[in-house]
């Protein structure tokens, strides 16, 4: 008895309302500077067929190309996730992302987001796409805040990451306690900066920084196994002296994250 492998790709769809004109939203979604200011450091040839690269950390990135370019309303690109995940070229279909920008009355736009791909029938896919939705949708809170407070500005990024031999729940508890992260809307002081909590999730938080350098800061914890987890802090900073701040403060953030007081 023969079996066939399903070839129907998974599909994730959602919509978000953001401030700004279609042209401002397009700049944030469809230019390298815009993507780098709220999502991942990006390189992009701004045309149909143009090359695309997202940096995901040291020696890791996602490559792709633009398949539809209709400014300021529709962008579609594909990423080669077979290469990213170390699979044969025909093992996984590309990961396709589509953004449709629709103007609304009152100076806002609705962004309709569709991500789709794979469909190999592998047992890990359902879990992967569940995780994809849980991590992808909240990214658009950063887009909303970027458009509301920093529209058109270039970001200087700061990152710190550390892995600890504890559960994800234990690591997030330590991160949240040491950063004194309260409820959404609460003011907060983070290692010499001031801000307000814009989102607090199960294992992540988003803070809008107000000083000494304005910007956005995200703290996230990911489970790496039953008793191992990774904490990640990333910031997008918008000020002429942001690069000086990062050179001075990024090592301190890294040392703090690596030296968290955790249960034995």
Residue pairs with C-beta under 8 A, 6 or more apart in sequence:
5 120
5 121
6 119
6 120
6 121
7 119
7 120
7 121
8 119
9 93
9 116
9 117
9 118
9 119
10 116
10 117
10 118
10 119
10 125
10 126
10 129
11 114
11 115
11 116
12 113
12 114
12 115
12 116
12 129
12 132
12 133
12 136
13 112
13 113
13 114
13 115
14 112
14 113
14 137
15 110
15 111
15 112
15 113
16 110
16 111
16 113
16 140
16 143
16 144
17 104
17 108
17 109
17 110
17 111
17 144
18 25
18 108
18 109
18 110
18 111
18 140
18 143
18 144
18 147
18 148
19 107
19 108
19 109
19 144
19 147
19 148
19 151
20 28
20 107
20 108
20 109
20 147
20 151
21 103
21 107
21 109
22 72
22 73
22 101
22 102
22 103
22 109
23 72
24 147
24 151
24 152
25 72
25 101
25 109
25 111
25 147
26 71
26 72
26 73
26 75
26 101
27 33
27 34
27 151
27 152
28 34
28 35
28 37
28 38
28 143
28 146
28 147
28 151
29 35
29 75
29 99
29 101
29 111
29 143
30 44
30 46
30 69
30 71
30 72
30 75
30 99
31 44
31 46
32 42
32 43
32 44
32 46
33 154
35 42
35 44
35 54
36 42
36 154
36 155
36 157
37 146
37 150
37 153
37 154
37 155
37 236
37 238
38 139
38 142
38 143
38 145
38 146
38 155
38 216
38 236
39 54
39 139
39 142
39 143
40 54
40 55
40 56
41 54
41 55
41 157
42 52
42 53
42 54
42 55
43 51
43 52
43 53
44 50
44 51
44 52
44 53
44 66
45 51
45 52
45 66
46 66
46 69
47 66
47 69
48 66
48 67
48 68
48 69
49 65
49 66
49 67
50 65
50 66
50 69
51 63
51 64
51 65
52 63
52 64
52 65
52 66
52 77
52 79
53 61
53 62
53 63
53 64
54 61
54 62
54 79
55 61
56 62
57 159
57 161
61 84
62 79
62 80
62 81
62 84
63 79
63 80
63 83
63 84
64 77
64 78
64 79
64 80
64 94
64 95
65 77
65 78
66 75
66 76
66 77
67 76
67 77
67 78
67 96
68 74
68 75
68 76
68 98
69 75
72 101
73 100
73 101
73 102
74 98
74 99
74 100
74 101
75 98
75 99
76 96
76 97
76 98
76 99
77 96
77 97
78 94
78 95
78 96
78 97
79 94
79 95
79 96
79 97
80 94
81 87
81 92
81 94
81 95
81 117
81 118
82 88
82 89
82 90
82 91
82 92
82 94
83 89
85 92
91 120
92 117
92 118
92 120
93 117
93 118
93 119
93 120
94 117
95 115
95 116
95 117
95 118
96 114
96 115
96 116
96 117
97 113
97 114
97 115
98 112
98 113
98 114
98 115
99 111
99 112
99 113
100 111
100 112
101 109
101 110
101 111
102 109
102 110
102 111
102 112
103 109
104 110
111 140
111 143
113 136
113 140
115 132
115 136
118 125
118 128
118 129
119 125
138 199
138 201
138 204
138 206
141 198
141 199
141 206
142 206
142 216
142 218
142 236
145 198
145 206
145 208
145 216
146 216
146 236
149 208
149 214
150 214
150 215
150 216
150 236
150 238
153 238
154 238
155 215
155 236
155 237
155 238
155 242
156 236
156 237
156 238
156 239
156 242
156 243
156 245
156 246
157 234
157 235
157 236
157 237
157 246
158 233
158 234
158 235
158 237
158 245
158 246
158 249
158 250
158 253
159 232
159 233
159 234
159 235
159 250
160 232
160 233
160 250
160 253
160 254
160 256
160 257
161 230
161 231
161 232
161 233
161 254
161 257
162 230
162 231
162 254
162 257
162 258
162 260
163 224
163 228
163 229
163 230
163 231
164 171
164 228
164 229
164 230
164 231
164 260
164 262
165 227
165 228
166 174
166 227
166 228
166 229
166 262
166 263
167 223
167 226
167 227
167 229
168 203
168 221
168 222
168 223
168 229
169 203
170 229
170 262
170 263
171 221
171 229
171 231
171 260
171 262
172 202
172 203
172 221
172 229
172 231
174 260
174 261
174 262
175 181
175 219
175 221
175 231
175 257
175 260
176 205
176 219
178 256
178 260
178 261
179 188
179 190
179 191
179 205
179 219
180 188
180 189
180 190
181 188
181 197
181 200
181 205
181 207
181 219
182 188
182 197
182 200
183 197
183 200
184 197
184 198
184 199
184 200
185 196
185 197
186 196
186 197
187 194
187 195
187 196
187 197
188 194
188 195
188 196
188 197
188 207
189 195
190 207
190 209
190 217
191 249
191 252
191 253
191 256
192 212
192 249
193 209
193 210
193 211
193 212
193 213
193 217
194 209
194 210
194 211
195 207
195 208
195 209
195 210
195 217
196 207
196 208
196 210
197 205
197 206
197 207
198 206
198 207
198 208
199 205
199 206
203 220
203 221
203 222
204 218
204 219
204 220
204 221
205 218
205 219
206 216
206 217
206 218
207 216
207 217
207 218
207 219
208 215
208 216
209 215
209 216
209 217
209 235
209 237
212 245
213 237
213 238
213 239
213 241
213 242
213 245
214 237
214 238
214 239
215 235
215 236
215 237
215 238
215 239
215 242
216 235
216 236
217 233
217 234
217 235
217 236
218 232
218 233
218 234
218 235
219 231
219 232
219 233
220 231
220 232
220 233
220 234
221 229
221 230
221 231
221 232
222 229
222 230
222 232
223 229
224 230
231 257
231 260
233 253
233 257
237 245
237 246
239 245
